[in-house]
Each structure stands twice: as C-alpha cells, then as structure tokens.
Amino acid sequence: MQEIVLSDNVKPALEWVNNRVLQKVSPRRRHALAQGRFWGALDAWACLRVSGMAGTEWHFQIQPSGEIARTLVPDVAYLSYARLPREGLEATEIPRVAPDVVVEVRSPEDLQADIDEKLRVYFGAGTGVIFLVDPNKKTVIAIDHACQTHFDATDVVRHSSLPGFELPARNLFELP
C-alpha cells in the first residue's frame, strides 16, 4: 500500500489532508495560549500517572484501515504506553500509530472540510477522543465515537478516557 511521507524539517510543519499538502499556521497569541495550556495540563496528567507522553506539534504517520499512511501533526497529542510501549516510544521520533488523544486548536484559516477529514482519519486509525478548541468562541468540543460534549469558558474539560484529568476551560483563553 502507498504511503505519503512529508518532510519533518519544514517549519511550520506539513500535513497531508484531503489529498493535498497543508502547511500548519504559525500560532498567534490566542492559539499559542490554548495549545500551551492544554499541553501543560495533559502532560502533567500523563506524568502523574506514568501512562504515556503528551507533546505539541508532534508528527505522526497515521494509517486508517485500508487507506494510505499519511502525515498529521496535531497541535497537542497524547500517546499512551498501552498503544506504544515506552521502549517503542523511546526508539521512534515519528510514531506509526495514531495518538490516543488529539487536541486541535482552530485557526481562522482552517476549513471545516479539512477539520472533518482530520477527525475521520484520526478516528479511523484508533484515536479515542479529539478536543477541538476554538479560541475565538472560547469553546471546547470533545468528540469521541459515541458523542460530542460541548464546554464553554465556565466549564471544566474532562473526558472518560482520561480518568482524573480536569482542565478549567477558562485557563485556555485567559491571560494569567
């Protein structure tokens, strides 16, 4: 089966979405704040549980069943040791499995069709939950195979796949 491999030496990173190369957008303040805060909370949660690794702008080579493998670079990702054991994670820079958790922070330039395609690919490759963060609307949507849960700035972001993880949504949008 074919594979689309994009250079990981290009900044901002390249992704393969809807049969074309997309270059990620360099984040502006709102995007950077939401991305950094979500990563910080997810990383602290993962370290406390010694359950896996969280990272930002992490390249993944993802292959949904029956499709070509392609490069996706989520804004934030969490990959558990259950999906890729610690030794395997230490041995690779670009995992060939989908992350357990994906966080995508919406940029003004993002097309809904491209977001929908990323969701399809991540879920098709085994991702359990995707958090879509919209800094302009100050909302978070948690999407899994069963449902969507909407959070506004007054809510606490949680999901059953991340036991004990709690992130006040306002932290994603407000300056310290």
C-alpha positions in Angstrom: 0.0 0.0 0.0 1.2 3.5 -0.8 2.4 6.0 1.8 2.6 9.8 1.9 5.7 10.9 3.8 6.2 14.6 4.2 9.4 16.3 5.4 9.6 16.8 9.1 12.2 19.5 8.7 9.8 22.2 7.4 8.6 24.9 9.7 5.7 25.3 10.2 5.0 21.6 9.8 3.4 19.9 6.7 0.3 17.6 6.9 -1.5 15.5 4.3 -5.2 16.4 4.4 -7.9 15.9 1.7 -5.3 14.6 -0.8 -3.1 17.7 -0.6 -0.2 19.2 1.4 -1.2 21.7 4.0 1.3 23.8 6.0 0.4 24.4 9.6 -0.1 28.0 10.6 2.4 29.6 12.9 0.2 30.2 16.0 -0.9 33.6 17.1 -1.3 34.6 20.8 -4.8 33.0 21.4 -3.8 29.8 19.6 -0.5 29.6 21.4 -2.1 30.1 24.8 -4.7 27.5 24.3 -2.2 25.0 22.8 0.3 25.5 25.6 -2.2 25.4 28.4 -3.8 22.2 27.1 -0.4 20.5 26.6 0.7 21.6 30.1 -2.4 20.1 31.7 -2.3 16.9 29.6 1.4 16.5 30.2 1.1 16.9 34.0 -1.8 14.3 34.0 0.3 11.8 32.0 3.4 12.3 34.1 1.5 11.9 37.3 0.1 8.5 36.1 3.3 7.5 34.2 0.9 6.5 31.4 2.4 7.9 28.3 3.6 11.1 26.7 2.0 14.4 25.7 3.6 16.6 23.1 3.0 19.6 20.8 3.3 19.8 17.0 4.3 16.1 17.1 4.5 14.3 13.7 2.5 11.1 13.4 2.4 8.7 10.4 -1.2 7.6 10.5 -2.9 4.9 8.5 -6.6 4.2 8.8 -7.6 0.6 7.9 -7.4 0.1 4.2 -6.0 3.5 3.4 -2.6 5.0 2.7 -0.5 6.2 5.6 -0.1 9.9 5.8 1.5 12.6 8.0 -0.6 14.5 10.5 0.7 16.9 13.1 -1.8 17.6 15.9 -1.5 20.8 17.9 -1.3 18.6 21.0 -1.2 14.8 21.2 -1.2 12.2 24.0 0.2 8.7 23.2 -0.2 6.1 25.9 2.3 3.3 26.7 -0.6 0.9 26.1 -0.7 2.0 22.4 3.1 2.3 22.0 5.1 0.8 24.9 7.7 3.1 26.5 10.6 1.3 24.7 8.9 1.8 21.3 8.2 5.4 22.1 11.9 6.0 23.1 13.0 4.4 19.8 10.9 6.5 17.4 10.6 10.2 16.7 7.5 9.8 14.4 5.1 7.2 15.7 3.3 5.0 13.2 0.2 4.7 15.4 -2.5 7.4 16.0 -2.4 9.2 19.3 -4.9 8.2 22.0 -5.9 11.9 22.4 -5.7 14.7 19.9 -6.2 18.4 20.5 -6.7 20.7 17.5 -6.8 24.4 18.1 -8.9 26.1 15.4 -7.2 28.9 13.4 -9.1 31.4 11.4 -7.7 29.9 8.2 -8.9 26.4 8.9 -11.5 24.9 6.5 -14.3 22.8 8.1 -13.8 20.2 5.4 -10.1 19.8 6.4 -11.1 19.6 10.1 -13.7 16.9 9.3 -11.1 14.9 7.3 -8.6 15.0 10.1 -11.3 13.7 12.5 -12.2 10.9 10.1 -8.5 9.9 9.7 -7.7 10.1 13.5 -10.8 8.0 14.4 -10.2 5.6 11.6 -6.7 5.0 12.9 -7.8 4.4 16.5 -7.8 7.8 18.3 -10.2 7.7 21.2 -11.0 11.4 21.7 -10.4 14.6 19.9 -10.7 18.0 21.6 -11.5 20.9 19.2 -10.6 24.2 20.8 -11.9 27.5 19.4 -10.1 30.4 21.0 -12.3 33.0 19.3 -15.5 31.5 20.5 -13.9 30.3 23.8 -15.3 26.8 23.4 -14.0 23.2 23.5 -15.8 20.3 21.9 -14.8 16.8 23.0 -15.6 14.3 20.2 -15.4 10.5 20.6 -17.0 7.6 18.7 -20.3 8.0 20.7 -20.9 11.7 21.1 -19.8 15.3 21.3 -19.6 17.2 24.6 -19.5 21.0 24.4 -17.7 23.1 27.0 -17.7 26.9 27.3 -15.3 29.0 29.3 -17.2 28.4 32.5 -16.9 24.6 32.3 -14.2 22.1 33.3 -13.0 20.0 30.4 -13.0 16.3 31.2 -13.4 13.0 29.3 -13.9 9.4 30.5 -10.9 8.3 28.5 -8.7 10.5 30.8 -9.6 9.5 34.3 -8.9 12.3 36.8 -8.0 14.8 34.0 -9.6 18.2 34.7 -8.9 21.5 32.9 -10.9 24.6 33.6 -11.7 25.8 30.1 -11.2 29.5 31.0 -7.5 28.6 31.5 -7.2 28.0 27.7 -8.5 31.5 26.9 -7.5 33.9 29.7 -4.1 35.5 30.3 -2.6 34.9 33.8 
